[in-house]
Amino acid sequence: KAGVTQTPRYLIKTRGQQVTLSCSPISGHRSVSWYQQTPGQGLQFLFEYFSETQRNKGNFPGRFSGRQFSNSRSEMNVSTLELGDSALYLCASSLESAGRDGYTFGSGTRLTVV
Amino acid sequence: SQQGEEDPQALSIQEGENATMNCSYKTSINNLQWYRQNSGRGLVHLILIRSNEREKHSGRLRVTLDTSKKSSSLLITASRAADTASYFCATDTYNTDKLIFGTGTRLQVFP
């Protein structure tokens, strides 16, 4: 079966711009979670969507938002980009909420803000 | 703050040797999971151990869990160069309703 697909793989944006990242989960998985990974902070939880509802949110500013569609595909948006938003953004899907049965991760989107 | 802390931060061994990584956490858990990440890629789920289990095996992997010490270890036996990666523990706790990842151990296996 197809894995978790994240697009695009790489992105370069300028400070102040906004960006939208996309994630297609494994077929049948209703939970999609997003993580930000940086060398300094490690893997930080952004938010989780389950059946189109945001179930949980990490400690990130309101510039970070997301949504989930009826087909479970998810998008995350970052507005007014800052240099510190440069990171690897990882999407993960699971059957159960909060990855309790184990996450399947996508390959990530590498965002560079210049 | 991180729920899980891996130890050591980095580990270098020769092919054929065993690699042991440890994870300590702070609060009671439902389960603990181990993941591998090759450089700059997504994480791969390796093994899940529930709070009522003490040991679990999967191929060359052995995971132990000691809830009294709030710690887990991942043992990779007969390591290969392809095992070179970062390894993370992740905890599912009763009160956070999300999977929280530790800081990771970078494993380098030399041929």
Backbone of each chain as ProteinMPNN parsed JSONL, in Angstrom:
{"seq_chain_A": "KAGVTQTPRYLIKTRGQQVTLSCSPISGHRSVSWYQQTPGQGLQFLFEYFSETQRNKGNFPGRFSGRQFSNSRSEMNVSTLELGDSALYLCASSLESAGRDGYTFGSGTRLTVV", "coords_chain_A": {"N_chain_A": [[0.849, -1.195, 0.0], [0.351, 2.346, -0.524], [2.543, 4.762, 0.959], [2.826, 7.42, 3.396], [2.457, 10.51, 1.948], [4.182, 13.434, 1.366], [4.119, 16.731, 0.217], [5.483, 19.881, -0.897], [8.809, 18.378, -1.334], [11.007, 19.977, -0.862], [11.408, 23.438, -0.057], [11.811, 26.869, -0.518], [11.474, 29.906, 1.008], [10.74, 33.394, 1.507], [11.226, 35.611, 4.258], [8.272, 36.673, 5.904], [6.549, 35.766, 3.988], [3.946, 33.319, 3.227], [3.248, 29.802, 3.648], [2.114, 26.655, 2.428], [1.815, 23.331, 3.293], [1.451, 19.937, 2.283], [-0.14, 16.813, 3.036], [-0.716, 13.439, 2.457], [-2.295, 10.833, 3.932], [-1.867, 7.335, 4.853], [-4.101, 5.126, 3.263], [-7.196, 4.776, 4.858], [-6.282, 5.539, 7.334], [-7.219, 7.721, 9.848], [-6.146, 9.578, 11.494], [-3.984, 12.296, 11.498], [-0.938, 13.703, 12.163], [1.258, 16.457, 12.797], [4.674, 17.379, 12.915], [7.417, 19.423, 13.88], [10.8, 19.497, 13.111], [13.893, 20.405, 14.283], [17.45, 21.037, 14.579], [18.063, 22.158, 17.077], [15.781, 22.014, 18.76], [14.721, 19.523, 18.416], [12.18, 17.041, 17.811], [9.134, 18.484, 17.646], [5.781, 18.595, 18.61], [3.153, 19.678, 16.581], [0.312, 19.724, 15.756], [-2.66, 17.623, 15.825], [-4.953, 16.015, 13.705], [-8.084, 14.454, 13.519], [-10.469, 12.69, 11.887], [-11.266, 15.07, 10.553], [-11.265, 16.951, 12.574], [-9.521, 19.089, 14.775], [-7.68, 17.643, 17.218], [-5.715, 18.05, 19.075], [-3.194, 20.363, 20.055], [0.039, 21.718, 19.744], [2.585, 23.718, 21.392], [2.769, 26.201, 19.753], [2.875, 29.314, 17.914], [-0.028, 31.2, 16.73], [0.386, 31.532, 14.052], [0.852, 29.175, 12.882], [-1.129, 26.818, 11.42], [-3.662, 24.402, 10.581], [-5.489, 21.934, 8.672], [-7.89, 19.354, 7.98], [-9.157, 17.292, 5.458], [-12.149, 15.716, 4.11], [-11.292, 13.363, 2.959], [-9.238, 12.629, 4.515], [-6.786, 13.739, 3.89], [-4.341, 16.201, 4.709], [-3.46, 19.578, 5.407], [-0.957, 21.948, 6.307], [-0.42, 25.266, 7.331], [1.737, 28.021, 7.345], [1.946, 31.263, 8.29], [3.281, 34.557, 7.669], [6.18, 34.095, 7.653], [9.1, 33.34, 9.562], [12.67, 33.475, 10.135], [13.342, 31.51, 11.948], [11.526, 29.527, 11.455], [12.527, 27.773, 9.711], [12.953, 24.451, 9.011], [12.539, 20.844, 9.217], [9.524, 19.575, 8.302], [7.347, 17.238, 9.418], [4.92, 14.847, 8.637], [2.616, 12.557, 9.98], [0.737, 9.557, 9.975], [-1.877, 7.556, 11.451], [-3.849, 4.739, 12.559], [-5.205, 4.749, 15.018], [-5.938, 7.432, 17.303], [-3.534, 9.97, 18.125], [-1.283, 8.503, 17.477], [-1.179, 6.054, 18.811], [-1.055, 3.418, 18.025], [1.214, 3.41, 16.666], [3.049, 5.433, 14.482], [3.07, 6.14, 10.951], [5.36, 7.735, 9.086], [5.754, 10.459, 6.75], [8.177, 11.499, 4.235], [8.842, 14.049, 4.747], [8.904, 17.685, 4.571], [11.284, 19.928, 3.663], [11.766, 23.021, 4.8], [13.089, 26.122, 4.054], [13.72, 29.287, 5.207], [14.515, 32.419, 4.06]], "CA_chain_A": [[0.0, 0.0, 0.0], [1.114, 3.583, -0.607], [2.882, 5.323, 2.26], [2.413, 8.797, 3.637], [3.065, 11.362, 0.93], [4.257, 14.856, 1.687], [4.577, 17.608, -0.867], [6.645, 19.478, -1.68], [9.92, 17.862, -0.528], [11.852, 21.118, -0.499], [10.754, 24.721, -0.257], [12.562, 28.033, -0.053], [10.576, 31.041, 1.091], [11.296, 34.624, 2.07], [10.578, 36.097, 5.492], [7.035, 37.403, 5.702], [5.641, 35.028, 3.108], [3.257, 32.212, 3.856], [3.508, 28.543, 2.973], [1.166, 25.562, 2.686], [2.391, 22.0, 3.098], [0.391, 18.957, 2.097], [0.129, 15.466, 3.508], [-1.724, 12.419, 2.171], [-2.001, 9.709, 4.835], [-2.141, 5.982, 4.379], [-5.523, 4.893, 3.095], [-7.822, 4.191, 6.039], [-5.836, 6.227, 8.55], [-7.985, 8.936, 10.057], [-5.38, 10.515, 12.308], [-2.806, 12.903, 10.886], [-0.233, 14.609, 13.075], [2.368, 17.22, 12.225], [5.788, 17.671, 13.813], [8.513, 20.242, 13.381], [12.081, 18.985, 13.59], [15.051, 21.286, 14.128], [18.591, 20.522, 15.341], [18.091, 22.666, 18.437], [14.588, 21.656, 19.54], [14.293, 18.149, 18.179], [10.845, 16.858, 17.246], [8.113, 19.179, 18.428], [4.42, 18.345, 18.149], [2.414, 20.86, 16.126], [-1.11, 19.443, 15.979], [-3.217, 16.378, 15.326], [-6.312, 16.028, 13.189], [-8.725, 13.138, 13.49], [-11.797, 12.842, 11.275], [-11.455, 16.479, 10.184], [-11.298, 17.807, 13.762], [-8.243, 19.22, 15.476], [-7.816, 17.012, 18.53], [-4.687, 18.484, 20.001], [-2.339, 21.388, 19.48], [1.263, 21.943, 20.495], [2.857, 25.071, 21.856], [3.243, 27.009, 18.631], [2.036, 30.511, 17.739], [-1.188, 31.087, 15.849], [0.8, 31.561, 12.634], [0.829, 27.775, 12.442], [-2.496, 26.306, 11.415], [-3.818, 23.234, 9.728], [-6.839, 21.438, 8.488], [-7.983, 18.012, 7.408], [-10.287, 17.176, 4.55], [-12.974, 14.51, 4.315], [-10.551, 12.173, 2.519], [-8.159, 12.537, 5.505], [-5.617, 14.551, 3.519], [-4.189, 17.33, 5.625], [-2.556, 20.665, 5.036], [-0.607, 22.897, 7.35], [-0.098, 26.578, 6.8], [2.495, 28.919, 8.219], [1.868, 32.621, 7.75], [4.307, 35.515, 8.114], [7.326, 33.248, 7.957], [10.285, 33.871, 10.244], [13.864, 32.661, 9.89], [13.301, 30.37, 12.868], [10.592, 28.49, 10.99], [13.285, 26.832, 8.887], [12.913, 23.162, 9.705], [11.934, 19.711, 8.519], [8.156, 19.386, 8.782], [6.992, 15.834, 9.237], [3.53, 14.443, 8.798], [2.514, 11.146, 10.351], [-0.64, 9.093, 10.084], [-2.084, 6.34, 12.242], [-5.242, 4.307, 12.658], [-5.72, 5.275, 16.265], [-5.539, 8.811, 17.559], [-2.285, 10.256, 18.832], [-0.235, 7.539, 17.142], [-1.094, 5.024, 19.846], [-0.717, 2.137, 17.407], [2.431, 3.617, 15.906], [2.93, 6.342, 13.346], [3.792, 6.024, 9.69], [5.776, 9.081, 8.72], [6.172, 10.816, 5.415], [9.593, 11.843, 4.116], [9.043, 15.392, 5.252], [9.12, 18.859, 3.726], [12.377, 20.756, 4.189], [11.461, 24.443, 4.565], [14.157, 27.075, 4.346], [13.253, 30.67, 5.155], [15.691, 33.297, 3.861]], "C_chain_A": [[0.881, 1.241, 0.0], [1.367, 4.095, 0.797], [2.308, 6.706, 2.414], [3.176, 9.697, 2.659], [3.02, 12.827, 1.35], [4.764, 15.628, 0.481], [4.546, 19.055, -0.399], [7.744, 18.902, -0.783], [10.811, 18.988, -0.023], [11.14, 22.412, -0.871], [11.661, 25.813, 0.273], [11.627, 29.228, -0.113], [11.302, 32.218, 1.726], [10.526, 34.994, 3.336], [9.327, 36.9, 5.153], [6.043, 36.699, 4.793], [4.88, 33.98, 3.905], [3.495, 30.949, 3.036], [2.434, 27.519, 3.357], [1.839, 24.246, 2.343], [1.256, 20.984, 3.062], [0.831, 17.574, 2.551], [-1.027, 14.546, 3.139], [-1.416, 11.191, 3.007], [-2.218, 8.361, 4.149], [-3.654, 5.794, 4.309], [-6.103, 4.205, 4.326], [-7.398, 4.825, 7.35], [-6.592, 7.537, 8.685], [-7.228, 9.987, 10.865], [-4.161, 11.001, 11.534], [-2.205, 13.885, 11.885], [0.915, 15.276, 12.35], [3.409, 17.498, 13.307], [6.777, 18.576, 13.096], [9.81, 19.687, 13.958], [13.195, 19.974, 13.265], [16.2, 20.719, 14.944], [18.555, 20.941, 16.808], [16.965, 22.167, 19.317], [14.138, 20.225, 19.357], [12.919, 18.11, 17.526], [9.808, 17.486, 18.159], [6.743, 18.971, 17.791], [3.735, 19.661, 17.775], [0.921, 20.706, 16.393], [-1.481, 18.089, 15.402], [-4.637, 16.616, 14.843], [-6.829, 14.6, 13.126], [-10.138, 13.35, 12.985], [-12.179, 14.309, 11.137], [-11.485, 17.445, 11.366], [-9.903, 17.899, 14.374], [-8.42, 18.701, 16.893], [-6.849, 17.601, 19.543], [-3.78, 19.472, 19.289], [-1.126, 21.563, 20.367], [1.429, 23.415, 20.826], [3.513, 25.906, 20.767], [2.329, 28.216, 18.466], [0.929, 30.287, 16.723], [-0.856, 31.157, 14.374], [0.788, 30.157, 12.028], [-0.617, 27.268, 12.53], [-2.573, 25.105, 10.49], [-5.275, 22.923, 9.51], [-6.777, 20.036, 7.907], [-9.256, 17.926, 6.596], [-11.011, 15.853, 4.773], [-12.262, 13.242, 3.861], [-9.312, 11.929, 3.384], [-6.881, 13.262, 5.116], [-5.56, 15.781, 4.412], [-3.246, 18.371, 5.028], [-2.183, 21.429, 6.302], [-0.115, 24.184, 6.691], [0.718, 27.341, 7.831], [2.461, 30.297, 7.576], [3.006, 33.464, 8.336], [5.57, 34.776, 8.57], [8.466, 34.017, 8.614], [11.455, 32.932, 9.966], [13.845, 31.39, 10.734], [12.328, 29.283, 12.477], [11.28, 27.493, 10.063], [13.418, 25.508, 9.641], [12.479, 22.083, 8.733], [10.552, 19.513, 9.127], [7.713, 17.981, 8.402], [5.52, 15.616, 9.513], [3.522, 12.954, 9.118], [1.047, 10.757, 10.435], [-0.713, 7.801, 10.889], [-3.564, 6.0, 12.242], [-5.892, 4.904, 13.904], [-5.248, 6.71, 16.462], [-4.205, 8.858, 18.294], [-1.214, 9.198, 18.598], [-0.103, 6.41, 18.121], [-0.737, 3.654, 19.29], [0.561, 2.254, 16.583], [2.173, 4.487, 14.69], [3.618, 5.774, 12.11], [4.088, 7.447, 9.241], [5.97, 9.23, 7.22], [7.65, 11.184, 5.425], [9.898, 13.265, 4.55], [9.13, 16.456, 4.176], [10.195, 19.702, 4.394], [12.097, 22.199, 3.811], [12.653, 25.287, 4.971], [13.595, 28.468, 4.174], [14.475, 31.581, 5.081], [15.292, 34.773, 3.964]], "O_chain_A": [[2.02, 1.2, 0.465], [0.556, 3.911, 1.705], [1.421, 7.118, 1.666], [4.402, 9.633, 2.573], [1.959, 13.377, 1.646], [5.718, 15.222, -0.183], [3.69, 19.429, 0.403], [7.603, 18.943, 0.439], [11.304, 18.95, 1.104], [10.386, 22.481, -1.842], [12.212, 25.705, 1.369], [11.056, 29.526, -1.161], [12.33, 32.061, 2.386], [9.332, 34.721, 3.458], [9.329, 37.709, 4.226], [4.848, 36.991, 4.817], [5.129, 33.777, 5.094], [3.893, 31.019, 1.873], [1.92, 27.531, 4.475], [2.365, 24.069, 1.244], [0.233, 21.152, 3.726], [2.004, 17.211, 2.463], [-2.18, 14.83, 3.464], [-0.375, 10.563, 2.813], [-2.691, 8.284, 3.015], [-4.39, 6.248, 5.185], [-5.582, 3.189, 4.785], [-8.075, 4.669, 8.366], [-6.609, 8.359, 7.769], [-7.628, 11.15, 10.91], [-3.403, 10.202, 10.983], [-2.886, 14.782, 12.383], [1.474, 14.724, 11.402], [3.077, 17.808, 14.451], [6.951, 18.505, 11.88], [9.902, 19.436, 15.16], [13.405, 20.33, 12.105], [15.963, 19.991, 15.908], [18.964, 20.178, 17.684], [17.173, 21.921, 20.505], [13.255, 19.759, 20.076], [12.54, 19.018, 16.787], [9.631, 17.066, 19.302], [6.572, 19.149, 16.585], [3.736, 20.622, 18.544], [0.339, 21.469, 17.165], [-0.745, 17.492, 14.615], [-5.419, 17.321, 15.48], [-6.118, 13.673, 12.737], [-10.914, 14.098, 13.58], [-13.261, 14.732, 11.546], [-11.708, 18.641, 11.175], [-9.194, 16.897, 14.475], [-9.204, 19.242, 17.673], [-7.143, 17.643, 20.737], [-3.62, 19.419, 18.07], [-1.237, 21.558, 21.593], [0.547, 24.238, 20.578], [4.685, 26.268, 20.869], [1.153, 28.164, 18.828], [0.944, 29.32, 15.961], [-1.707, 30.877, 13.53], [0.723, 29.992, 10.81], [-1.233, 27.296, 13.595], [-1.655, 24.837, 9.716], [-6.167, 23.554, 10.078], [-5.741, 19.596, 7.408], [-10.304, 18.429, 7.002], [-10.55, 14.99, 5.52], [-12.593, 12.153, 4.328], [-8.447, 11.127, 3.032], [-5.975, 13.387, 5.94], [-6.586, 16.327, 4.816], [-2.352, 18.05, 4.244], [-2.975, 21.545, 7.237], [0.519, 24.166, 5.636], [0.428, 27.31, 9.026], [2.902, 30.468, 6.44], [3.6, 33.119, 9.358], [5.958, 34.841, 9.736], [8.754, 35.166, 8.276], [11.273, 31.766, 9.614], [14.279, 30.328, 10.286], [12.303, 28.222, 13.1], [10.686, 26.488, 9.675], [13.928, 25.461, 10.76], [12.104, 22.356, 7.592], [10.426, 19.307, 10.334], [7.707, 17.598, 7.232], [4.957, 16.128, 10.481], [4.327, 12.189, 8.587], [0.216, 11.532, 10.908], [0.262, 7.056, 10.991], [-4.416, 6.844, 11.965], [-6.977, 5.482, 13.847], [-4.269, 7.141, 15.853], [-3.813, 7.917, 18.984], [-0.33, 9.017, 19.435], [0.983, 5.847, 18.261], [-0.178, 2.82, 20.002], [0.947, 1.315, 15.887], [1.197, 4.293, 13.965], [4.6, 5.038, 12.2], [3.18, 8.254, 9.043], [6.3, 8.275, 6.517], [8.297, 11.184, 6.472], [11.059, 13.645, 4.704], [9.399, 16.159, 3.011], [10.044, 20.135, 5.536], [12.18, 22.565, 2.639], [13.16, 25.179, 6.087], [13.055, 28.799, 3.119], [15.359, 31.521, 5.936], [16.142, 35.653, 3.825]]}, "seq_chain_B": "SQQGEEDPQALSIQEGENATMNCSYKTSINNLQWYRQNSGRGLVHLILIRSNEREKHSGRLRVTLDTSKKSSSLLITASRAADTASYFCATDTYNTDKLIFGTGTRLQVFP", "coords_chain_B": {"N_chain_B": [[9.066, 20.94, 27.519], [11.218, 18.063, 26.897], [9.823, 14.806, 27.005], [11.087, 12.377, 26.84], [14.424, 11.294, 27.232], [17.249, 10.389, 25.52], [20.042, 8.221, 25.838], [23.236, 7.007, 25.026], [23.98, 10.302, 23.586], [25.316, 10.044, 21.219], [26.747, 7.296, 19.438], [29.271, 5.128, 18.477], [30.182, 2.285, 16.705], [31.605, -0.896, 15.645], [30.793, -2.902, 12.799], [28.88, -5.812, 13.441], [29.081, -5.684, 16.174], [27.124, -5.183, 19.209], [24.566, -2.733, 19.799], [23.453, -0.539, 22.245], [20.886, 1.484, 23.359], [19.467, 3.906, 25.506], [16.489, 5.108, 27.085], [14.975, 7.522, 29.021], [12.123, 8.589, 30.844], [9.545, 10.844, 32.083], [6.874, 10.853, 33.097], [4.047, 8.693, 33.819], [3.236, 6.127, 31.461], [1.252, 5.044, 28.594], [2.173, 3.522, 26.468], [5.382, 2.843, 24.944], [7.4, 3.779, 22.25], [9.758, 2.996, 19.669], [11.668, 4.58, 17.173], [13.356, 4.901, 14.015], [15.49, 7.096, 12.226], [16.783, 7.906, 9.204], [19.273, 10.023, 7.802], [17.897, 13.194, 7.477], [15.434, 12.264, 6.638], [12.071, 10.843, 6.867], [10.682, 9.382, 9.885], [10.884, 5.952, 10.889], [8.821, 3.5, 12.144], [9.748, 1.239, 14.643], [9.246, -0.505, 16.877], [6.782, -1.222, 19.357], [6.072, -1.046, 22.752], [4.043, -1.972, 25.404], [2.794, -0.608, 28.512], [2.41, -2.658, 30.309], [4.096, -4.618, 29.555], [7.329, -6.178, 29.596], [9.445, -6.887, 28.015], [10.324, -7.047, 24.552], [10.667, -8.438, 21.301], [11.961, -8.036, 18.003], [13.066, -9.276, 15.218], [16.415, -8.412, 14.924], [16.198, -6.673, 16.987], [15.789, -5.784, 20.385], [13.727, -4.776, 22.927], [13.421, -3.382, 26.115], [11.467, -2.587, 28.997], [11.199, -0.743, 31.893], [9.076, 0.186, 34.105], [9.146, 1.008, 36.721], [11.515, 2.328, 36.983], [11.152, 4.144, 35.077], [12.207, 3.858, 32.445], [13.617, 2.714, 29.315], [15.198, 0.412, 27.1], [16.874, -0.046, 23.997], [18.133, -2.584, 22.147], [20.282, -3.406, 19.595], [21.302, -6.119, 17.911], [24.249, -7.652, 16.507], [25.119, -5.547, 14.683], [24.827, -3.646, 11.612], [26.24, -1.788, 8.858], [24.146, -0.516, 7.628], [22.473, 0.05, 9.706], [23.133, 2.484, 10.636], [21.963, 5.491, 11.789], [19.619, 7.807, 13.315], [18.068, 7.224, 16.427], [15.009, 7.226, 18.071], [13.085, 7.446, 21.028], [9.632, 7.379, 21.881], [6.933, 8.52, 23.759], [3.713, 7.666, 24.856], [1.572, 9.169, 26.817], [-0.609, 9.2, 29.714], [-1.782, 11.673, 30.218], [-1.329, 13.533, 28.179], [-2.134, 12.976, 25.626], [-0.812, 12.778, 23.175], [1.942, 11.851, 21.107], [5.121, 12.0, 22.331], [8.371, 12.824, 21.516], [11.707, 11.78, 22.222], [15.105, 12.996, 22.581], [16.887, 11.672, 20.977], [19.329, 9.258, 19.758], [22.324, 9.199, 18.058], [23.5, 6.831, 15.972], [26.378, 5.364, 14.712], [27.617, 3.016, 12.571], [30.457, 1.379, 11.743], [31.918, -0.122, 8.86]], "CA_chain_B": [[10.291, 20.169, 27.724], [11.144, 16.727, 26.348], [9.407, 13.747, 27.914], [12.083, 11.323, 26.817], [15.82, 11.657, 27.013], [18.02, 9.21, 25.139], [21.435, 8.161, 26.286], [24.015, 8.235, 24.849], [23.582, 11.157, 22.468], [25.949, 9.5, 20.028], [27.354, 5.993, 19.671], [29.993, 4.624, 17.309], [30.584, 0.899, 16.909], [31.98, -1.638, 14.45], [29.826, -3.905, 12.33], [28.922, -7.058, 14.183], [28.915, -5.418, 17.607], [25.772, -4.822, 19.642], [24.374, -1.327, 20.166], [22.406, -0.353, 23.255], [20.462, 2.865, 23.582], [18.56, 4.004, 26.642], [15.519, 6.2, 27.084], [14.324, 7.758, 30.308], [10.979, 9.482, 30.695], [9.22, 11.493, 33.355], [5.546, 10.572, 33.637], [3.521, 7.367, 33.506], [2.954, 5.98, 30.045], [0.432, 3.956, 28.061], [3.128, 2.696, 25.742], [6.608, 3.493, 24.508], [7.714, 3.336, 20.888], [11.07, 3.33, 19.148], [11.697, 4.932, 15.768], [14.65, 5.147, 13.392], [15.473, 8.139, 11.209], [17.962, 8.093, 8.384], [19.57, 11.45, 7.711], [17.017, 14.089, 6.73], [14.245, 11.577, 6.125], [11.029, 10.6, 7.859], [10.958, 8.354, 10.88], [10.325, 4.625, 10.651], [8.421, 2.842, 13.389], [10.457, -0.022, 14.845], [8.642, -1.421, 17.839], [5.935, -0.616, 20.379], [5.975, -1.864, 23.959], [3.004, -1.428, 26.268], [3.243, -0.391, 29.885], [2.336, -3.903, 31.079], [5.081, -5.547, 28.995], [8.68, -5.919, 30.109], [10.436, -7.115, 26.961], [9.749, -7.355, 23.258], [11.686, -8.689, 20.295], [11.587, -7.968, 16.598], [14.299, -9.51, 14.459], [17.632, -8.138, 15.698], [15.893, -5.658, 17.988], [15.197, -6.184, 21.657], [13.358, -3.611, 23.721], [12.98, -3.647, 27.486], [10.784, -1.477, 29.638], [11.154, -0.806, 33.355], [8.212, 1.301, 34.485], [9.506, 1.496, 38.061], [12.622, 3.272, 36.788], [10.76, 5.025, 33.966], [13.274, 3.78, 31.448], [13.542, 1.681, 28.307], [16.423, 0.278, 26.325], [16.795, -0.663, 22.676], [19.361, -3.316, 21.815], [20.415, -3.894, 18.214], [22.357, -7.121, 17.92], [24.977, -7.89, 15.263], [24.809, -4.349, 13.901], [25.293, -3.543, 10.229], [26.44, -0.398, 8.436], [22.819, 0.022, 7.287], [21.787, 0.486, 10.933], [23.53, 3.864, 10.901], [20.756, 6.325, 11.792], [19.247, 8.314, 14.64], [17.021, 6.419, 17.04], [14.213, 8.02, 18.997], [11.974, 6.849, 21.756], [8.452, 8.243, 21.922], [6.049, 8.047, 24.809], [2.283, 7.97, 24.837], [1.281, 9.289, 28.244], [-2.033, 9.252, 30.052], [-2.35, 13.016, 30.359], [-0.979, 14.499, 27.133], [-2.883, 12.614, 24.414], [0.004, 12.948, 21.986], [3.197, 11.116, 21.176], [6.208, 12.945, 22.562], [9.629, 12.202, 21.138], [12.919, 12.12, 22.944], [16.136, 13.784, 21.904], [17.508, 10.816, 19.976], [20.712, 8.77, 19.804], [22.907, 9.033, 16.714], [24.3, 5.603, 15.906], [27.25, 5.202, 13.538], [28.176, 1.669, 12.505], [31.543, 1.364, 10.765], [32.118, -1.439, 8.232]], "C_chain_B": [[10.089, 18.765, 27.187], [10.648, 15.753, 27.417], [10.484, 12.699, 27.998], [13.47, 11.864, 26.545], [16.581, 10.389, 26.681], [19.465, 9.344, 25.607], [22.06, 6.912, 25.661], [23.455, 9.102, 23.724], [24.134, 10.628, 21.162], [26.691, 8.225, 20.392], [28.011, 5.529, 18.381], [30.488, 3.216, 17.601], [31.014, 0.285, 15.577], [30.849, -2.595, 14.075], [30.001, -5.192, 13.118], [28.766, -6.875, 15.684], [27.442, -5.126, 17.916], [25.724, -3.343, 20.016], [23.218, -1.24, 21.163], [22.146, 1.128, 23.461], [19.421, 2.875, 24.693], [17.668, 5.23, 26.533], [14.941, 6.325, 28.477], [13.203, 8.76, 30.102], [10.494, 9.905, 32.067], [7.887, 11.077, 33.948], [5.057, 9.217, 33.164], [3.037, 7.295, 32.067], [1.919, 4.902, 29.758], [1.317, 2.968, 27.316], [4.35, 3.515, 25.38], [6.982, 2.911, 23.152], [9.127, 3.762, 20.539], [10.965, 3.547, 17.641], [13.139, 5.104, 15.311], [14.477, 6.241, 12.344], [16.807, 8.166, 10.501], [18.071, 9.577, 8.062], [18.576, 12.215, 6.855], [15.755, 13.47, 6.193], [13.188, 11.469, 7.221], [11.42, 9.483, 8.808], [10.263, 7.051, 10.504], [10.037, 3.971, 11.995], [9.096, 1.487, 13.502], [9.669, -0.981, 15.723], [7.846, -0.623, 18.868], [5.873, -1.57, 21.559], [4.978, -1.204, 24.911], [3.48, -1.397, 27.714], [3.207, -1.67, 30.731], [3.27, -4.985, 30.524], [6.468, -5.18, 29.5], [9.734, -6.068, 29.017], [9.71, -7.468, 25.677], [10.873, -7.515, 22.244], [11.092, -8.492, 18.913], [12.859, -8.103, 15.783], [15.524, -9.311, 15.327], [17.415, -7.104, 16.8], [15.318, -6.296, 19.24], [14.949, -4.935, 22.467], [12.943, -4.087, 25.106], [12.344, -2.389, 28.045], [10.752, -1.717, 31.136], [10.348, 0.396, 33.835], [8.548, 1.837, 35.879], [10.645, 2.505, 37.977], [12.309, 4.272, 35.687], [11.862, 5.033, 32.897], [13.035, 2.606, 30.51], [14.898, 1.59, 27.622], [16.118, -0.422, 25.017], [18.148, -1.291, 22.393], [19.277, -3.757, 20.361], [21.575, -4.873, 18.214], [22.988, -7.251, 16.532], [24.752, -6.74, 14.278], [25.463, -4.38, 12.517], [25.477, -2.076, 9.885], [25.092, 0.268, 8.123], [22.02, 0.446, 8.515], [22.164, 1.912, 11.323], [22.334, 4.79, 10.72], [20.634, 6.972, 13.165], [18.066, 7.507, 15.142], [16.328, 7.238, 18.121], [13.237, 7.136, 19.763], [10.838, 7.866, 21.775], [7.483, 7.666, 22.931], [4.632, 8.56, 24.605], [1.86, 7.988, 26.298], [-0.217, 9.446, 28.48], [-2.599, 10.662, 29.959], [-2.023, 13.982, 29.234], [-1.683, 14.21, 25.818], [-2.111, 12.96, 23.146], [1.29, 12.172, 22.193], [4.329, 12.134, 21.282], [7.527, 12.234, 22.343], [10.775, 12.682, 22.009], [13.918, 12.809, 22.044], [16.94, 12.969, 20.897], [18.94, 10.416, 20.273], [21.185, 8.591, 18.379], [23.836, 7.823, 16.735], [25.075, 5.574, 14.603], [27.852, 3.807, 13.61], [29.203, 1.645, 11.383], [31.736, -0.037, 10.202], [33.46, -2.059, 8.632]], "O_chain_B": [[8.956, 18.309, 27.031], [11.01, 15.866, 28.588], [10.777, 12.181, 29.076], [13.658, 12.771, 25.735], [16.57, 9.428, 27.45], [20.006, 10.441, 25.744], [21.466, 5.838, 25.753], [22.558, 8.679, 22.996], [23.495, 10.748, 20.116], [27.201, 8.083, 21.503], [27.387, 5.534, 17.32], [31.136, 2.978, 18.621], [30.81, 0.875, 14.516], [30.067, -3.03, 14.92], [31.119, -5.607, 13.422], [28.366, -7.802, 16.388], [26.637, -4.863, 17.023], [26.709, -2.775, 20.488], [22.145, -1.8, 20.94], [23.062, 1.914, 23.703], [18.6, 1.964, 24.802], [18.05, 6.252, 25.962], [14.468, 5.343, 29.05], [13.318, 9.672, 29.283], [10.962, 9.399, 33.087], [7.765, 10.956, 35.167], [5.597, 8.656, 32.211], [2.503, 8.262, 31.523], [1.723, 3.977, 30.546], [1.225, 1.755, 27.502], [4.346, 4.74, 25.5], [6.891, 1.703, 22.935], [9.631, 4.763, 21.048], [10.277, 2.811, 16.933], [14.026, 5.412, 16.107], [13.454, 6.308, 11.662], [17.843, 8.418, 11.117], [17.071, 10.295, 8.053], [18.419, 11.936, 5.667], [15.066, 14.079, 5.375], [13.381, 11.936, 8.344], [12.368, 8.737, 8.561], [9.199, 7.05, 9.885], [10.904, 3.9, 12.867], [9.033, 0.676, 12.577], [9.452, -2.135, 15.353], [8.198, 0.508, 19.202], [5.648, -2.767, 21.384], [5.072, -0.008, 25.185], [4.442, -2.07, 28.085], [3.892, -1.759, 31.749], [3.234, -6.131, 30.972], [6.747, -4.018, 29.795], [10.795, -5.446, 29.084], [8.648, -8.089, 25.686], [11.893, -6.828, 22.31], [9.91, -8.737, 18.674], [13.638, -7.156, 15.67], [15.665, -9.968, 16.359], [18.368, -6.708, 17.472], [14.489, -7.204, 19.182], [15.854, -4.126, 22.672], [12.21, -5.065, 25.249], [12.646, -1.275, 27.617], [10.325, -2.777, 31.592], [10.883, 1.498, 33.957], [8.262, 2.995, 36.181], [10.735, 3.422, 38.793], [13.119, 5.153, 35.398], [12.37, 6.086, 32.511], [12.353, 1.64, 30.852], [15.65, 2.564, 27.572], [15.232, -1.272, 24.934], [19.177, -0.615, 22.4], [18.313, -4.405, 19.953], [22.712, -4.49, 18.49], [22.341, -6.993, 15.516], [24.253, -6.949, 13.172], [26.483, -5.031, 12.29], [24.92, -1.209, 10.559], [24.925, 1.47, 8.331], [21.002, 1.127, 8.386], [21.574, 2.481, 12.241], [21.76, 4.868, 9.634], [21.439, 6.717, 14.06], [17.173, 7.15, 14.374], [16.973, 7.857, 18.968], [12.647, 6.206, 19.213], [11.071, 9.072, 21.694], [7.242, 6.459, 22.953], [4.399, 9.712, 24.239], [1.798, 6.942, 26.943], [-0.98, 9.779, 27.573], [-3.779, 10.831, 29.652], [-2.4, 15.151, 29.313], [-1.819, 15.102, 24.98], [-2.701, 13.389, 22.155], [1.675, 11.874, 23.323], [4.474, 13.013, 20.433], [7.774, 11.171, 22.913], [10.807, 13.825, 22.465], [13.621, 13.159, 20.902], [17.613, 13.545, 20.042], [19.674, 11.136, 20.951], [20.536, 7.915, 17.58], [24.842, 7.814, 17.445], [24.505, 5.736, 13.524], [28.515, 3.455, 14.586], [28.87, 1.862, 10.219], [31.723, -1.021, 10.942], [33.785, -3.163, 8.193]]}, "name": "protein", "num_of_chains": 2, "seq": "KAGVTQTPRYLIKTRGQQVTLSCSPISGHRSVSWYQQTPGQGLQFLFEYFSETQRNKGNFPGRFSGRQFSNSRSEMNVSTLELGDSALYLCASSLESAGRDGYTFGSGTRLTVVSQQGEEDPQALSIQEGENATMNCSYKTSINNLQWYRQNSGRGLVHLILIRSNEREKHSGRLRVTLDTSKKSSSLLITASRAADTASYFCATDTYNTDKLIFGTGTRLQVFP"}
